[in-house]
Amino acid sequence: MPSELDAKYDAVLAALTGPGGQLVVDHDAEGRAFVSNFPQTLPAMFAAFGALNADVELVVSGDERLTYSQVNALSDRLARALVRRGVAKGDRVAIAMRNCTAWIVTYMAALKAGGVATLVNGWWQADELAHAMTLTAPVLTFADMPRAKRIGEIDGDWHLVAVEVDAPIEQALGDLLAESDDAAALPDITPDDDATILFTSGSTGKAKGALSTHRQVTSAAYTYTTSLLVLLGILKSENKAPTNPLRALVSVPLFHVTGEVPVMLTSYVIGRTLVLMPKWDAGEALRLIQDEKITAFTGVPTMSLELMNHPDRDKYDTSTLADINSGGAPRPASHVTRQAKELPHIRPVQGYGLTETNAVGCGIFWSNYYEKLQSTGRAQAPFVELAILGENDRKLPAGERGEIGIRTVSTIKGYWGNPEATVEAFTADHYLRTGDIGYLDDDGYLFIVDRKKDIIIRGGENISGAEVEAAIYTCEGISEAAVFGVADDRLGEVPIAVLHCRDGRTVSDEELRAFLGERLAAFKIPARLIFSDEPLPRLGTGKFDRVALREKYAR
């Protein structure tokens, strides 16, 4: 039965998207919904909402503070300089920088110049960088000093522009900005023109380049905008409208789809300030939350846990922080219930999306999160359709498990230079095959049980690594856990767990086995429990690097 919050959400959404509502919803040739009365290209979106929010701070990065109008003007100048340098519609312009003002300005400029903003994973090393650069062949590459050094060592002419990102933006991009010419005409961009390439996490094999058009990216931003407008409408109906200016702490990397779309682009539409962190540090995050009066924070689950665990947490005023949004990995239920107890003024939000959907998918929030702790929420209506796919892509009924399929305008055009992978990714009726296994309940809530390829089969018994990890996380002494299968001569495959304890805590093998024995069937308990003194290795997305873990511990 739908919750009270669901009923409120659906009522506000109907008013917002119905006759006379703020949003006009249309459908493409395939019947997929999108907002049609907002700009359909990124340059047009930047112009419209940049003018609407002209005097609002867009970027706060260290001592640098720039308004929407200032960033828009800078990116216009840089775009004209790119055109003068020969960047044409469809050319790839690579960005390989940590979070900084220059990242945002070059992203906007590349798109205004007609280029395809190619977002290079800033955590990659030489071989990974070489693959991405060779695959996409950028005509120009913006890189901060550490990435410029790595890219410069790769064979090829990448037309590298090294950027001193700690300098003020006018200085950091000074040489290029000086080349700008007001007479250089910017190209006309259409919604179906190529806009961005983001790279898949690369946890298996080489990373693929996920290519999106302008309509696909803008539609994703408007999908998130719609959800925020609905939640705002609910708060207003309850006389709880926010009083603080919207300010987001940006700790997730902008090269990741979460940082790019739900955080950066959605903020641009709603007039929210972006307070940038060059790298994650829980203590610095608490300081910024207090000093910059942050209202929203988005991060992977470990980040919110580190905020709660920080020894100086109570020394900082976090009263303006209204929402903690998590994505990239399921947030353990114990984290959410602890937040409700210790930080009751902060509302929890969880999202589920993929690089291939431009982060669009499902969302769960507020009281619904507490009522269905294991769910990732309902589809982001009316723009997302979910299906649970069985054999031959048959749509399965509620309660049955299968591969999760997502159908939306925001799904990527395809994988750059890889038509075979593009064909394999979609069903005949345009559902993206996510590779995740899940089911829908009778209320339309999605429950993810595992990755299709990560099911562990132990002597004929299927084991969900995610389920075992969730059980481990309920043990107070454990802060990080990765469970995966390794070969076994007798059983074919067995699960093992690599674990990292919280500071100052120790958990013995025997204690944890006894603990899990009360919560899991015996065949699900890992054959080996490996305790690591160091935090587990991560990919640029914030997810655990399971390939590295398998290579290190499989034997």
N, C-alpha and C positions, 0 to 999 in steps of 0.2 A: 504494500500500500504506500503511495507517495507520502513523503513527510510533509509537515506543515511548511517547512522552508521550500520544498519543491513546489508546493502549490503557489506560494508567493512568487517564486522565481518565474514559474510559467505564466502567471498573470501579468507580471511586469513585462516579461518578454513579449507577450501577445500585444500589449499596448505599445511597446516600443517599435515593433515591426509591423503592426497592423495599419489599417487606414488612418492617415493623419499622424502616424508615428514618426519619430525622429529618423528612423532607418527605413529605407526602401529596399526590400528584398526581391531580387529577380533570380532567374534560373538560366543556366547555360544550355547548350544544345543537348547535353547529357542529363539535364534535369537537376543539376546540382545548384544549391542556393548560394548567393553571394550578395553583399551590400552594393547596390548599384548607384546610390546617390553620393558616394564619396569618390575621390579621385582614384582612377584605376591604374595609374603608374606611380612609381616611387618619386620621380621628380615633381610630378603634379601634387602628390601628397606632401612633399617637403615644402612646396610653395604655399599650399593652402593652409596647412596647420602651422607652418612657420610664421605666416602673417597673423593668424589668429592668436598665437601665443608669443608675439614678437618680443615683448618686454620681460617674459618669464625666463629665468635661468634654465638653459638646457643642459649645460655641462659644468660640473664642478670637479676639477682634477688638481689636487694639491692646492696651490695658491691661485690657480687660474679659474676664472668664472666668466662664462660666455652665455649670452642670451640666445634665444632662438633666432632672432634677426641677425645677430653677429655670425653665428655658425652658418646660417643660410647664405649670407653674403660671402663668407670665406670659401664655402664649397662652390659657389657660382664662379668665383675668381679662379679657383683651382681647376674646375671643369673646363673653363676656357683655355687655361694653360695646357690641359691634357689634349684638347682638340688641336691646339697649335702644334703639339708634339706628334700629332698624327693618330691619336686614339680615335677609332671609328666605331660605329655601331656594331656590336657583336664581339669586339676585341676583349680579351680577358685582361683585367687589371687585378693583380694579386695584392693582397694585404696580409702582411706577416708581422704583426706587432702585438705587444701586450695591450691591455686596456689603457687608452689614453685619448686625449682630445684629437690627436692626429688620426687615430683609427676612424673616428666618427666622420671627420671632415673628408678624409680620402674615400671612405665608403660612399658618402653622398655625392662627391664630385665624380667618381667613376661612373655612377649611374646617370648623373646629369649629362655626362659626356657621351652617353650611349654604350659605355662599356659594360662588361659582365663582372660584377664584383666577386672576386674569387678569394674566399676566406680561408687562408692557410692556417692550419693548426699550429699555434705558437709553441706547443710542447714537443713538436716533432724534432727528431734528429736527422742526420744527413740523408740516410737511405729513404726515409719517409718523405722528406722534403723533395728529394730528387724525383721520386715517383709522381708526386702531385704536380710539380713544375713541368715535368716532361709530358704528363697527361694533358694538361690544360694549355701549355705554351703561352703564358702571358706576354703581352707586348710591353708591359710596364709592371714593375714590382716595387711596392712600398714596404720597407722593412725597418724595424728598429735595429739598433746596433748589434745586439747579440744574434738576431735572426739574419741580419745582413751578412754577418761573418760566416754563418753556416751556409747560406745560399750562395755566397760568393765562392765557396769551395766546390760547388756542384758544376760539372761540365755543362756549358750552355751559356747563351747570352740572354740573361733575364732582365736586361734594361733596368738595373737595380737603382733605386733611389733610397739611400740610407737616411733615416730620419732620427734626429736627436730628440726623442720624445719627451725628455724632461725639460726641454727649453719651451718658452712660450710659443704658441702655435704659429705666430707670424714669423718667428725666427726659425722654428723647426722646418717649416715648409717655405721659407723665404725665397730660395732660388727659383722654385717653380712658380710661386705667386708672382714674382717679378716678371715672369714670361706671359702673364695673363694679358689678354687684349679684349676690350669690350666689343670690338668688331668681330671677334670670333663667334660665329653662330653655333649655338648648341642644337643638336639634332632633335627632330620630332620623334618622340618615343610612343609606341603603341602598347596596349595591355598585353599583347601576345609576343612582344620582343623579349629576348632572354635578359634576365636581370642578375641572377646570383648563381654561384656554384659553392656549395658547402660540401665538406668531405665527411663521409661516414666514419665511424670511430676507428675502423681498421682493426677491431679486436680479432678478426679472422681474415687472413689474407691481406691483400693490399687494399687501401682505402679507395672507395668509389666516389666520383664527383657527382653530387646530386644537383641537377640543373633545374632552375625555376624561372618562370616568366614573371613579369611585373604584376599581372593580375593574381598569380598564385601567391606571391609574397604579400601584396597589399591585402588580399582577401584574408590571409592568416592574421595580419595585424588587426583587421576589422572584426574578425571573429573574437579575438581577445578583448577588443574594445567593447563589443556587444555585451560580453559577460560582465565586464566592469560596470557598464552603464546599468545593467539589470541589478547588480548588487548595490549600486548607489541608490537606485530607485527603491529597493527594499529598505535600506537604511533611512531614507527620507520618509518613507511611509511609517516608520517606527520612531520618528523624531530623533534619529541618531546620525543625522548627516555629518560628515567629517568637517572639522573646523580648521585643520592644519593644511597648508599648501602641500600638494602631492610631491613627494621626494623619494626616489628609489635608490637604495644602496646597490651598486653594481659590482658584484664580486665574481659572478660567473663570467667566463671569457666571452667576449663579443663575437669571436669566430665560431662559437657554438650556437646552434639554432635557438636555444633558450635565451642566450644573451642577445642575439640579433632580433628575434621577433617578439616574444612576450615581454621582454624587458625594454630594449631600445626602441623598436619601431612603435610598439603600443604606447610607450611613454610619449613619443612624439605626437601621436594623435590626441592623447588626453591632456597634453600640456604638463607632463610630469618632469621634474628635474632629475637628471642622472648624476649621482655622486659616485665617481669612479674609484675603484681600488685597483692598484697595479697588480697586487697579489693578495691572496687570502691570509688574513691574520685576525683571529677572533677578538683580541684585545683592541686592535685598531678599529675593527668593525663596531665595537661597543662605543668607542670614542666618537666615531662618525655619526652613529645613531643619535647620540646625545647632542653633539655640537651642530650637526646639520639638520637636526629635527626630522630624521628619516621616518617615513610613514609606511614603507613597504620594503621587504627584503626577499630576494629570491636566491635560492641556493640548493645544492644537493643536500640530502638529509644530514650528512656528517657536519655540515656547517652550522645548522641550527642547533645540533647537539653540542657543538663546541661553544656556542654562545651561552647555552644553559650551564655548561660545565665550567665556564671560565671563573677562576677564583675571584676576579675583580668585578663580576657582573653586577653585584649590588651597589657598587660605587658609582655606577653610571645611571643617568636618568633615561630610561627607554620608554617613557610614557607616550611619546608620539608614535611609536611603532605599532601600527594597527594590524598588519598582515605579515605572516611569514609564509611565503610560497615555496613549495619544494617540487622538484622534478628531476628527471634523469635516472632515478631509482626509487623503488618503493620506500616510503618512510616507515620505519618500524612503529607499530602501535604504541609501544612503550614510550617512544619519544613524544607522541602526540598527547597521550594522557598526562605525561609529566609536564608538558607545556601548559596544559589546561590548569594544572594545579599550581605551578610556580609562576606562570606569566598569564594570568587569566584575562588580561586586557588585550592580548594578541590573538587574532583569529587565524586558524590554520587553513591553508589551501594547498591542494595537491593537484598537479596536472600530469596528463599522459599524452605524449605526442612523439613524433619521430622527426629526424632530419628530413625524411622523405615526405612528411606532411607539413613541413614548415612549422612544426611544434603543435599543430592543431590535432585535437583528438577528444579527450575527456577532461572533466574537472570535477573535483569534489571539494566542498568548502564548509566552514563554520560548523554548525551543529550536525550537519550530515556526515562530516568527517568522523565525529565521535560515534555516531550511530552505526556507521559501516566502515570500521577502521581498516578492513582488509581490501576495500574497494578503491578503485581509481576514479570512480564517479560515472556520471552519465555523459553521453555524447554532447558536444557543444552545439546545441540546437540553435537555429534550424540549419546550420551549415555543415554538420557532420552526420553521416550515417554509419552505423556499426553493423557488422555481421560476424557471426561465428561460423567459420568455414569448415565443412567436413569433407569427406571424400568427393572428388570431382567438383569441388567448390559449392557443394550443397549447403544452403543456409540452415543452420541448426537451431532448434527451438531453445527457449530459456532453460538454463540449467545444464545443458549439454556442453561439453568441452571441445574446443577445436581451435584452429588458428584464427586470430583476430584479423578482420579485414576492415579497412577504413576507406570511406568514399567521401571526397570533398573537393571543391574547386582548388583548394590550397595544396593538393598533392603535386609533387614535382612533375616536370615534363619528362624527365628520364635521367639516366646516368650518362654523363659526358663520355662520348667515345665508346660506349658499351651497350649497343642495341640489344644484345642477347640478354643481359641482366635486366634491361628495361622491360622487355617482353615478359620475362619470368616474374617480375615484381607485381604484375597486375592480373586480375581476373578479366574475363571477357566483358563484364559489366562495370569495369573501372574501380573495383575495390583493390586497394593496396594490400598486398600480403605482408603483414608486419613481422612474421616470424615469432610472434608471441602466442602463447597458448592461454586461453581464458574462457570465461563463460559470462553470460548475462543473467541477472536475476529477473524476477517478474516486474521489477520497477525500472528496468533498463540500466541498472548499475553494472559496470564492468568489473570483473575480478580476474586479475592476471595470476596464473599459477606457475608459469615458467616460460622460458624460451623454448621454442620448438626443437632447437638443436642441442639444448642443454639438459634434456631429460636424462637422468642417470638410470640405467637398467641393471639392477643388481640381482642376478640369479632369476631373471624373469619378472622381478617386481620393479615397477616404475617409481622413481623417487624425484620429487621436485626439490631442486637445490634451493629455490626461494623459500620453500616451506621450512626446510631445515635451518636456513639462515635466520628466518623469523623467530624460530624457537630459541636459537642461540642468543639472539639479541635480548631476549627477556631475562637473561642472566645479567645481573647488574655489573659484574666485573668486566664484561666484554664490550669493547667500543667498536671493533671492526671484525667482520666475518665474511669469508668467501668460501663457498662450498661448491665443489665440482667433482666430476667423475674421473677416475684413473683406472687403467687396465688392471685386471686381476686374473690370475691363472685359473682359479676355481670358479669364481662367480661371473667372470666376463668383465665386470666393472663394479667398482665400489666408490662410495663417496668419501672424500677427505675434506677437512676444514682447516683453513689457515686463519689464525686468530691473532688479534692484537688487543691487549688489555688496556683498560683506562689507567691513567697515571696513578701510580701508588697502589694499584690493585694487583692481586695475583689470584689466579684460578688454577687449580690442579686438574690434571687429566681425569682423575677419579671423581672429583667434585662435579665437573661438567658432565661426565657420562651419567652419573647418578641423576643430575638435574634433568638432562635430556630424556633419560629413561622414564621419567614421570610424564613426559609430554609428547613423545614420539614412539611409534612402533619400532621394535628392535632393529628391523632391517634398514631403517632410515638413519640410525645413528652412525656418524662417520667412522670409518675403519681407522682413520688416523686423525688425531687432533694435534695440529702443529702451531705452537705459540711463537709468534714473531715479536722480537723486541722493538722493531721498527714498524711504523704505520705501513699498511699494505700499499703497493704501487698502484698508481692511478693513470688513466688516460686523460687527455685534455678535457674530456667531457665531465670529469669528476668520477666516472665509474671505475671500478677496480679493473686493473689490467690482468684479466684472467689468463691471457696467453702467457705473460711473463710468470704468473704464479704456477701455471701448469708446467712450464719449462723448468722451473726451479724445484718444484716439489713432487712432480709426478712419480719419480723413482724412490 
